[in-house]
Amino acid sequence: MSVIRVGSAPVSWGVWFGMDPRQVPYGRFLDEVSAAGYRWIELGPFGYLPTDPQRLRDELGARDLRLSAGTVFERLHQPGSWDAVWDAVRRVAALTAGAGGRQVVVIPEMWRDPATGTVREDSHLTPEQWRAKTSGVDRLGRAMFEEFGVSLRYHPHADSHVGRQDEVVRFLEDTDPRFVNLCLDTGHISYCGGDNLAIIGDYPDRIGYLHLKQVDPAIVAKADEQGLTFGEAVMLGVMVEPPRGIPELPPLLAAVEKLDVDLFAIVEQDLYPCAGDVPLPIAARTQKYLSGCGVPALRFD
């Protein structure tokens, strides 16, 4: 039986950027995530939490918190991008490993700006660009593990080149499972019209990490009909607290439980921007809901 360790992340407190005056101070986030009953967190955007490993360890330890993973974006399909991507990944991986984490969630950059809607590039990659991305991510996963001892968990994302189910399947088929496995973000898969249970069933050996999210299907439909960016959909409230959206989490968690692997399930609810008093009650209710889902593998310690 699997052990699924549940945590939360800065994004559930409205944090999208390393620095933004509209975001809650990191000390408040750490105090509140602990108060909500979680013991594991992610780094969030680099620079939001302290970037000195010892200071970060001290801040987490003072609140009985531990680090599950770091997060970083990639754009390896673009020519000449390796050095810049590796520089960003290296600092995240070093901090993650230095603070006790053993995984880094890597996210594809979006092809349009989530705030302005500006189209940065074509929404579809050429065969050459796809090969550059998949081979680049393989190289990235190997380099991260060899230099820092952290494992790459790839996170499909709305408005990116790896978001729809066919793109996720193609990505898994074209990457090396020794160095690249999946961060299954249940909300982004559902937002893009995918089937989380099918991915778990078809690729059980590639599920290495979870982001637990739900989306409001009515707002997803509106975003699709009106061509809204992911950021615009978030501001409309597309991410909802369970059990108010899709996918249903109990059957999904039960399917993961049968995989006989230990992994993290990080609760996320994109709320950017949001008032400071909004996240804590939601986080506490979500923790209580998940505790009552009847999945024995779930751990909150």
Stockholm file with secondary structure:
# STOCKHOLM 1.0

chainA/1-301         MSVIRVGSAPVSWGVWFGMDPRQVPYGRFLDEVSAAGYRWIELGPFGYLPTDPQRLRDELGARDLRLSAGTVFERLHQPGSWDAVWDAVRRVAALTAGAGGRQVVVIPEMWRDPATGTVREDSHLTPEQWRAKTSGVDRLGRAMFEEFGVSLRYHPHADSHVGRQDEVVRFLEDTDPRFVNLCLDTGHISYCGGDNLAIIGDYPDRIGYLHLKQVDPAIVAKADEQGLTFGEAVMLGVMVEPPRGIPELPPLLAAVEKLDVDLFAIVEQDLYPCAGDVPLPIAARTQKYLSGCGVPALRFD
#=GR chainA/1-301 SS CCEEEEEECGGGGTCCSSSCTTSCCHHHHHHHHHHTTCCEEECCSTTSSCSSHHHHHHHHHTTTCEEEEEEEEECTTSTTCHHHHHHHHHHHHHHHHHTTCCEEEEEECBSBCTTTCCBCSCSSCCHHHHHHHHHHHHHHHHHHHHHHCCEEEECCCTTBSSCSHHHHHHHHHTSCTTTEEEEEEHHHHHHTTCCHHHHHHHCGGGEEEEEECEECHHHHHHHHHHTCCHHHHHHTTCEECTTSSBSCHHHHHHHHHTTCCEEEEEECCCCCSCCTTSHHHHHHHHHHHHHTSCCTTEECC
#=GC SS_cons         CCEEEEEECGGGGTCCSSSCTTSCCHHHHHHHHHHTTCCEEECCSTTSSCSSHHHHHHHHHTTTCEEEEEEEEECTTSTTCHHHHHHHHHHHHHHHHHTTCCEEEEEECBSBCTTTCCBCSCSSCCHHHHHHHHHHHHHHHHHHHHHHCCEEEECCCTTBSSCSHHHHHHHHHTSCTTTEEEEEEHHHHHHTTCCHHHHHHHCGGGEEEEEECEECHHHHHHHHHHTCCHHHHHHTTCEECTTSSBSCHHHHHHHHHTTCCEEEEEECCCCCSCCTTSHHHHHHHHHHHHHTSCCTTEECC
//
